[in-house]
Amino acid sequence: MHRGVSYVWAVTQDDYTVISIPFGGIEIRQLVSKLREELINRNESYKENAFKLYTLLVAPVERWIQNKRNLLIVPDDSLHMLPFQVLLTDPDQSCSQSVLPYLVFKHAIAYAPSAAIFENLDATRPMENSKRRSLIAFAPGEFKSENENWQRLSALPASIDEVRNIEAFFKPGQAVVKIYNEATKRAVLSERLSDFRFVHFATHAHFDDADPNGPGIVFYGGDDSEVLLQTAELAELELDADLIVLSACNTAMGKLTAGEGMLGLVRASFCAGARTVCASSWEVEDTATSILMANLYDNLVVKGLTKAEALRTSQLQLICKEQWSSPWFWGAFVMVGGWK
């Protein structure tokens, strides 16, 4: 994106196009920021900007992507902060909330920090290790610490239900679930995480723009060194994971760097050896997230859907329930990496 003009590339197996749009990075950044603010605050005015961003970013290449089930989006600049699935494809907002025409109805969407990283993730995919177990999941549920900052964190009772419900989708002996005082940073560091296809963290995330150490994942523990798994420590884990799920608030966020994209927990997960990461773009609600995640693994493990399609279907399942139909409940989570 440049001042006054931006470009949308659409590439398919058979064709490609490049289209300029008369909005520069500053204007798009403002629109994205406004939409995020409206969604986070559950302000119904989000609908106008959700359609405006669709008109700018997706509609110009609609004929190249129509009837394409899977979209891989490689965003630039502030677009790393935009979950495209919440965009509205029609200006008519007179219908009820549960049937608004979100982009997620048309496409299963995955994201990549860059085309090069996406290609590398696919090229370095190892042969299937038949000895790997299926799942390891961590959910502290409550937060005991010597540091009062961590003591103030709210309990997450639904996260315990989340990992227990997920465990039920796997055969006996194929899932390891650590809850309450077993869900510690020490347990994460001592486990052979490379033995698992799915690594799931259901907890709080630490996100502070002023923290030079970047975001982190919060566990049950004592002092700061035991509570927080920081970005650099996550990057040093040895994973062989088809999917790592960061089921917490703001886990897709980080430091936005020109030419590098978002540097944070998602990028650290790739460095550790994950091939796809499911993460959130804003603060998420405990119960809705628990339901979404149970649906995700049901769609992945039982129904055999691809990762992007499994998330899409899980989000549609929430949209169809009036209680959870607002995109604030389902729209934050994105699949970054391969969609298969």
N, C-alpha and C positions, 0 to 999 in steps of 0.2 A: 504494500500500500504506500502511496506517495501523496504529497499534498495535492488535493483537488481531484485526484483520480485514483482508482483502484482497479485491480484486474481479477477476474474469475476464470480459472482454468477448469475445463471439464474434459476428462480423459476416459474413454471407454476402450474396450478391446478393439473396436473397429474405427474409431474416430476420435478427434479431439477438437476443441475450440478454445479461443481466448477472447474474452469479452471485457471491454472497459466499462466501468460504471462511474458516474460523475460525482463520486463521494470520495474524499481522501481519508487517510487514517484517523485524523482528528475527529471528523464527523462520525465515522463509524464507531470509534472508541466511545464517543458520547452516547450514541444510540445503545450500544451494548451495556454501558454502565447504567443507563436509565432503565433498560429492560431488567437487568439483574436486580436493581434496587426495587423495582415494582414487584418482581416475583418474590424476592426475599421478604418483602413487607406484606405480601399477599394483597397487593393493590390491583383491583380489577382493571385499572387503566393499562396494564401490561399488554392487553390485546392489541392496542394500536401499534405499539412498537414491535410486537411479535410479528405482525403482518408487514410492517414497513421493512424490517430486516429480511424477511422472506423475499419481498419484492426486489430488494437491492441485491441480495446474495445468491438466491436460488432460482427465482423466476427467469432471469436472463439465460440460464442454461437448461431450462425445464425440458426442452425437446430432446436434449442429449441424455437426460437421466430418467425420462418417463419410462415406466415399466421396468426400471432397474430396481430389484429388491434391495440390493446392498449398495450403500454409499460409503466410501472412505473419504473423509474430510481431512485435508491437511491445512489447518488454519494458520493465519499469520497475525502477529501483534495481539490486539485485544480479543480477536476471535478465538484464541485459546480459552477464553473465559465464557464462551457462549455454547450452551448445549443446544445444538440446532434442532433437536427433536421437539422443542417447545415452540418453534416458529409456527405461525398460523398461515395456512395456504389460501385462505379466503377472507375477504374483508367483512363478510356478513357474520356479525357476532350476536345476532338476535336469538340464536339457538341456545339450548341449555348448556351449562358448563361441561357436562359429561360427554357431549358429542361435538365439541369444537374441533375444527379441522386441523389438528396439529400435524406437523410433518412426519411424526412417528407413525401415523396411520399409513403413510405411503412407503416408508423405507426403514430398513434396519441400518443403523448408522454406527460406524466405527471411526475413530480418529487416530491420526499419527502425528507425532511432533514434527516429522519431516518425511519426505518420500524416501530419503536415504536410510533413515532409521527403520522405516517400515520394511524396506527391501532387506535390510540386514537381519531384522527379526525373523523373516521368513527363510532367508538363506542359511541362518545358523541353527535352524530347528533341528534338534538331534533326532535320531531314531527313537521310536517309542520304547521306553524302558518298562518292560512288563513287570519288573520287581517293585516299581513305585506303588505306594499306597495312594489312596484317592484324596483324602482331605485331612488337613490339620487346621483347627480353628481356635481362636483365642477370644474370650469375652470376659473381662474383669467384672462387669456388671455394677460394681461399686468400687470406690476409690479411697483406699486407706494410705495415708502418707504422712511423713513427718513434716512435710512442707504444706502450710495452710493454703497455698495457691491451688494445690491439687485436691485438698480436702473440700474445696468449694465446688468442685466439679459435681454435677448432678449424677445421681445413680441412673443406670440404663437397664432397668429390669427386662425390657423387651429384647435386649441384645442376648440375654441368656436363652429366652425362647427361640430367638433367631438361630443360634448355633445348634440348639437341640433339635429344632425342626429340620435344619439342613442335614444333620447327622443321620436322620431317619431315611434319607434318600440313598444311602450307601449300604453295602453289604456289611455284616458284622466283621469287625477287625480291619475294615478299610478306612475308618475315620477315627481321628484322635481329636477330642474336644477338651479344651482346658478352660475352666470357668472360675470365677471368684479368685481366691488366692493362689490358684494354680496358673492363672493367666498373668504371668510376670515377664518382665523383660529378660530375666535370667533364663526362664524356660524357653523363650524364643531363641536366645543365643546358644542354648545347649542342645536344642533339637537338631536332628539332621533334616533340615527343611527340604533339601534336594531329593528326599525320598517321597515327596508328595506332589500330585498333579495340581491340587487346589490348595492355596494358602489364604485363609480368611481371618481378617482382623475386625471384630465388632466392638468398637470402643469409642473413646474421644480422640480427636486429633488436636495437637497444639499448633496453632497458626498465629504468628505474630510478625507483621511486616518489619518490626524493629529488631527481631532476633537474628543475629548474624549467622546462627547455626541452621536457620531455615525451619520448616515444619517438622513435626515429630508425631509419633504415635504413643498414646498414654496407656500404661499398664498398672496393674495392682502392685504397689511397692512401698518402699520406705523413703529414702532421700531421692534427690533429683536424678542421680545417676542410675537409680533402680527403676524409676517411674517412666522416664521418657526415652524412647528409641528414636534417636535423631536421624535426619536425612542421611548423613554420611554413614551411620551405622547400618541403616537399612541397605544402602548401596553395597556394603561389604558382606551381606549375607550370601550364602551359596544356595541359589534356587535352581530348580529344573521344573518350573511351574508353567503349566499351560495358562493358568489364570491366578492372579493374586487379587483379592477383593479387599479394598480399603473402605470398610463400611463404617464411616465416621464423617464428621462435618469437614467440608472444605479440603478434602484430600486430593482433589485435582488442582488445587491452587498452589502457588509458589512465587518465585521471583521471575517476572517476565523479562526476558533478555533478548535483545535484537539478534536475529540470526540463530538463536538457540531455542526460542520458545519458552515454555514454562519449566523452570528448574525447581523441583520439589520432590514429593514422595513418589509420583508416577515415574519420573526420570530415574530416581534412585532404584525403583523396583526393576526397571529394565536393566540397569547396571548389575543388579544382583542375579539376573537370569530369568526373570518373568518374560513371557512372550505376549501376554495381554494383561492389562490392569483395568479393573473396574473401580472408579473413584467418583467423588462427589464435587460439585461446583459451588455449593453453598451449604449452610447449616441444614441438617436433615432431621426429620422427626422420628423419634425412637420406634413407635409402633408401626408407622407406615413403612419405615425402612425394613423392619423385621419381616413384614408381609412381602415386600418387594423381593427381599433376598431369598425367602423360602420359595417364592415363585420362580426366581432365577435358577436355582439349583434343580427344581422340579423340571423346568423346561430344558435345562442342560443335560441332566443325568438320566431322567426318566423318559422324556420325550425325544432326546437326542438332537435338539436344535443347535445351530451354531451359536457362538457366544453373543454376537450382535443381535441375532434373531431372538435368542433367549431373553436378553434384556428388553428388547422391543416388546415382546409378548408379555413380559412381566409388567412393563409400564402400561400397556393396554389393559391388562387385568385390573390395575388400580384405577385407571381412567373410568372404567365401566362401573365402578362403585362410587356412588355419589359422595360418600364421606371422604374419599381420597382422590377425587377427580381433579382437584386443582394441581397445576404443574409444580406448585411448591412442594407437594408430597412426593412426586415421582420423577420430576424433570431434572433433578440435580445430577443423577448418576449417568456416567458415560463409559463406553468401552474404548480404551486406548490401546492400539496395537492391532493384531490380526483379528478378523471377525469370525474366522472358522473355528 
